[in-house]
Amino acid sequence: MPYDPQHHVRIVTATSLFDGHDAAINIMRRLLQSTGAEVIHLGHDRSAAEIATAAIEEDAQAVAITSYQGGHMEFFRYVRSLLDEAGADHVKIFGGGGGTILPDEAEELEQSGIERIYSPDDGRDLGLQGMIDDLLKRADFPVVSDASLDPADLTTETPGLLGRMISTIEQIPDSGLATTAREAAADSVAPVIGITGTGGAGKSSLIDEIVVRYLADFPDRTLAIISVDPSRRRSGGALLGDRIRMNAVTHPRVFMRSLATRQANLALSPHVASTVNLVKAAGYDLVILETSGIGQGDTEIVDHADLALYVMTPEYGAASQLEKVDMLDFADLIVVNKADRRGAEDAVRDVRKQYRRNHGVFESADDDLPIYATVASHFNDAGTNRFYRALMAAVDAWTDGGFESTIELPTDHGGERPIIPKDRVRYLSEISDTIRTYNRSVDEQGALAIESQALAIVAERNADETMAAASRDTLASLDPLAAQVLADWNDTAAAYTGDAVTYEIRGNEIEAETSATTLSGTRIPKVIFPRFTGWGDRVRWGLQENLPGRFPFTAGVFPFKRAAEDPTRMFAGEGGPEQTNHRFHYVSKGMPAIRLSTAFDSVTLYGDDPDTRPDIYGKVGNSGVSVATLDDAKKLYSGFDLLDPATSVSMTINGPAPMMLAFFLNAAIDQQCERYIIEQGRKDDLEAALVERFDGRGVARPHYHGDLPPGNSGLGLMLLGITGDQVLPPDVYDDIKTDVLSRVRGTIQADILKEDQAQNTCIFSTEFALRMQGDIQELFIDRSVGNFYSVSISGYHMAEAGANPITQLAFTLANGFTFVEYFLSRGMPIDTFAPNLSFFFSNGVDAEYAVIGRVARKIWAKAMRDRYGASERSQRLKYHIQTSGRSLHAQEIGFNDIRTTLQALYAIYDNCNSLHTNAYDEAITTPTEESVRRALALQLIINRALGLAKNENPMQGSFIIEELTDLVEQAVLEEFSSLSERGGVLGAMELMYQRSKIQE
């Protein structure tokens, strides 16, 4: 039996700062709730201060933190020190981080005041529920020991005392504290804003937007928030999850307390009135009271608030349902939130009608009614701004002055378009229909080809001209593509059995040898052409498989692999830029092409700066490189000519991707400025600029720390601390800039959709991040940036978060089509941006991974050609594979190379465009040079030594591969339908559909 707590145990749960791996803490907090705890859930990416502040204000017995991104030694100790300094040394700290927290580190943390660090061994020995029981037993103690507390001691500077008094009233309601609190609050004129509404209406997000504006609007005023959530009737536990949406509440002028109802069927705690009195007694200027989600007839908030707000969404059912909503009679302001959803305009119209009926104000203009359409999740939403102005005007009127809003806020939407136009939300269904129609057509064309061949055979054997004419007529009825397959078959076969084949890529004619010869003298075709004699088989193969480089690109997007270049692109990043620069030169040594893949540390991934603050410091340069400035980018890529056609750089970053892209492009531009300065003898101009900028101000010049690694010529370091436009004439600089942008190669991930769905590295709203990405793509078009992938649509992180191969593939392709729809909605022609899109998948060892590239290429090509009318170049889906990090084991790590080799074999046989092979020791540490060398060797041995890899389409013709391809394609299309039913990718994200399915 699970442990039964003897006290009301309150626990703050969170994931550490710059860490988006929230699956584990979500599992733990659900188990805590179901075992009877009241859980104040903060979610991912929470600082030590946020966690400590929440624990103090919520008067929790414990905090539970997961940390999977390193820096745990500093982080846990910092939380402990913050709690101790605030007088909350009774709060116990629990943690976990899988294999990232080593046993000796866990022991050291426990000796320094951390209650318990749970390890994978604990999970195996105790089970999940056993770990929860252990945690609850340790945290099951009373926090209230003295009821003789005096509200007169409260101020806005005593959040711990205030939190303790609220707990005392909850646990000892007859102590007399409620009476003294009421008396102490008698002189307060702080208005109470009551906010209620249906569950999931976005009340917490709306409150957060109020807080952001209020703090900027009234720099000297304070605010208290009391938020109520229901207790579970069966267990007594509760999810107090409002703080997860309130990012602005960790502020010296804000106090927040979450209350559980601790009773069934009510939206408020019985101790709300006393809690309101306590925060008033403490001197807070404004109080916001939020209820849990309510039904149609609940108006309880009116009894506790001076101003009542009702928050709803457009999905309330038939208009007649509004007649049952009592709050439409009592609310001072009504908010229809999530107004970007379908039907929002009709909903606002119906609410206005019902309000007029309820209040008898039939002649009032729409703008005179206190009804506001908002999208609280959008940055600086105009509707939310209008609502805030109206709210503060109502507060100002109620208090007879003192709350007049003076902050400048845009209240006009300005014709802003939705990300996906309303008439395009069924794009995934259209794509599915397009592909299914194509597949049916292929079957029909195959049947016609069989019929034509059968008639021709009969005609030939019987010299029957009627039959021959019927055969010709049937053949003539074939689709031109099918007819072309048959007409070209013999010539194509002859071409691929010759010595060389000539083909064209981007206007360049390339000649490739068609075979390789083994040591035994056997001639192995690089691309094998099928020996089909049946016309039906030929048509089906030509339309569903075809040769590499030919539609639908099932076997690959190029006719042949590059003879002088392996698909190697090794992921690297650790410490400062100089340290990773050393690793880059190590992994690229002797390689004919420089293909660098950059891993950034979690501080950079979240768009923050490195700092000595303990919860940041421990994560700087951990599991990735720290890049905070343009100089960092110059050092990171120094010694590599970023304009060399054989050099390509990939950057795995999403939230701050626009900023990192700017760093990279400016680093590339300044490299060429540096060359110009040297070639034109303008070093004196540079020296003069450096003297003025640094020496003349007594500031040390920036420099590369340490010795340059072998192979680093120093290119890119001459302009540290300065940029080319500060040295060169404007016309010269502009010419260099234009040339660089048109030639530079590389990729930036910039896929904010998968961040919201899986990895959580989100520093802007999804909508805002997408608009920035659209701006970047427009710049790429305007400045002819044609060789750089502006988005790498990524499924890898979904797989790492738990997705199976079909879910990974379906969600990734759906995200790709979402970018397509958004860019099209901004007026960009398909062929101006589709070639700038690339993809990124994980490879595991499941059977479906053997065909993940085949299916992705087929679906993309068919949709791009037949649905979007895109060119052949836009139809080619190019993708990177990284072997599965999730599949690596901390136990017997030597076996990890076996798993990685098999995954790499899948990727190479499936003709991936680039590949990273994980090091065997990544399960326990940052890879060493030795383990990286082994990892690189795994794919090089396959590419260069494995005999069958000399052939570039080894999986074509395999019965199981063909069956898997069809099954996975069907499964992906079914998932597209599921997403479409939920409003497409963005609609499904609002419902947390992708996140839930990934974490299943």
HELIX and SHEET records of a PDB file:
HELIX    1   1 ALA A   23  SER A   34  1                                  12    
HELIX    2   2 ALA A   48  GLU A   57  1                                  10    
HELIX    3   3 HIS A   72  GLU A   85  1                                  14    
HELIX    4   4 GLY A   98  THR A  100  5                                   3    
HELIX    5   5 PRO A  103  GLN A  111  1                                   9    
HELIX    6   6 PRO A  120  ALA A  139  1                                  20    
HELIX    7   7 PRO A  151  ASP A  153  5                                   3    
HELIX    8   8 PRO A  159  GLN A  171  1                                  13    
HELIX    9   9 LEU A  177  ALA A  184  1                                   8    
HELIX   10  10 LYS A  203  ASP A  217  1                                  15    
HELIX   11  11 ASP A  242  ARG A  245  5                                   4    
HELIX   12  12 VAL A  272  ALA A  281  1                                  10    
HELIX   13  13 GLU A  300  ASP A  303  5                                   4    
HELIX   14  14 ALA A  319  LYS A  324  5                                   6    
HELIX   15  15 MET A  327  PHE A  330  1                                   4    
HELIX   16  16 ALA A  344  HIS A  359  1                                  16    
HELIX   17  17 ASP A  366  ASP A  368  5                                   3    
HELIX   18  18 ALA A  382  TRP A  398  1                                  17    
HELIX   19  19 LYS A  422  ARG A  424  5                                   3    
HELIX   20  20 TYR A  427  ASN A  462  1                                  36    
HELIX   21  21 GLU A  465  ALA A  476  1                                  12    
HELIX   22  22 PRO A  480  THR A  497  1                                  18    
HELIX   23  23 TRP A  535  GLN A  544  1                                  10    
HELIX   24  24 PRO A  577  SER A  588  1                                  12    
HELIX   25  25 SER A  602  LEU A  605  1                                   4    
HELIX   26  26 PRO A  614  TYR A  617  1                                   4    
HELIX   27  27 LEU A  630  LEU A  636  1                                   7    
HELIX   28  28 ALA A  657  GLU A  679  1                                  23    
HELIX   29  29 LYS A  683  ARG A  693  1                                  11    
HELIX   30  30 ASP A  695  ARG A  697  5                                   3    
HELIX   31  31 GLY A  724  GLN A  726  5                                   3    
HELIX   32  32 PRO A  730  ARG A  743  1                                  14    
HELIX   33  33 ILE A  752  LYS A  754  1                                   3    
HELIX   34  34 GLU A  755  GLN A  759  3                                   5    
HELIX   35  35 THR A  766  ASP A  782  1                                  17    
HELIX   36  36 TYR A  796  GLU A  800  1                                   5    
HELIX   37  37 PRO A  805  SER A  825  1                                  21    
HELIX   38  38 ILE A  830  PHE A  833  1                                   4    
HELIX   39  39 ALA A  834  ASN A  836  5                                   3    
HELIX   40  40 ALA A  847  VAL A  851  5                                   5    
HELIX   41  41 ILE A  852  LYS A  862  1                                  11    
HELIX   42  42 ALA A  863  ARG A  867  3                                   5    
HELIX   43  43 GLU A  872  GLN A  875  1                                   4    
HELIX   44  44 ILE A  893  PHE A  895  5                                   3    
HELIX   45  45 ASN A  896  TYR A  909  1                                  14    
HELIX   46  46 TYR A  920  ALA A  923  5                                   4    
HELIX   47  47 GLU A  929  ARG A  944  1                                  16    
HELIX   48  48 GLY A  947  LYS A  950  5                                   4    
HELIX   49  49 PHE A  959  GLU A  981  1                                  23    
HELIX   50  50 GLY A  984  GLU A  990  1                                   7    
HELIX   51  51 TYR A  993  ILE A  998  1                                   6    
SHEET    1   A 6 ARG A 116  TYR A 118  0                                        
SHEET    2   A 6 LYS A  92  GLY A  96  1                                        
SHEET    3   A 6 ALA A  62  THR A  66  1                                        
SHEET    4   A 6 ARG A  10  SER A  16  1                                        
SHEET    5   A 6 GLU A  38  ARG A  46  1                                        
SHEET    6   A 6 ALA A 238  LEU A 240  1                                        
SHEET    1   B 7 VAL A 254  ALA A 260  0                                        
SHEET    2   B 7 LEU A 223  ASP A 229  1                                        
SHEET    3   B 7 LEU A 286  GLU A 290  1                                        
SHEET    4   B 7 VAL A 192  GLY A 197  1                                        
SHEET    5   B 7 LEU A 307  MET A 312  1                                        
SHEET    6   B 7 LEU A 333  VAL A 336  1                                        
SHEET    7   B 7 ILE A 371  ALA A 373  1                                        
SHEET    1   C 2 ALA A 500  ILE A 505  0                                        
SHEET    2   C 2 ASN A 508  GLU A 513 -1                                        
SHEET    1   D 2 SER A 515  THR A 517  0                                        
SHEET    2   D 2 ARG A 523  PRO A 525 -1                                        
SHEET    1   E 5 MET A 570  ALA A 572  0                                        
SHEET    2   E 5 ILE A 594  ALA A 599  1                                        
SHEET    3   E 5 THR A 647  THR A 652  1                                        
SHEET    4   E 5 GLY A 746  ILE A 748  1                                        
SHEET    5   E 5 PHE A 788  TYR A 789  1                                        
SHEET    1   F 4 VAL A 791  SER A 794  0                                        
SHEET    2   F 4 LEU A 837  ASN A 843  1                                        
SHEET    3   F 4 TYR A 879  THR A 883  1                                        
SHEET    4   F 4 SER A 914  HIS A 916  1                                        
END                                                                             
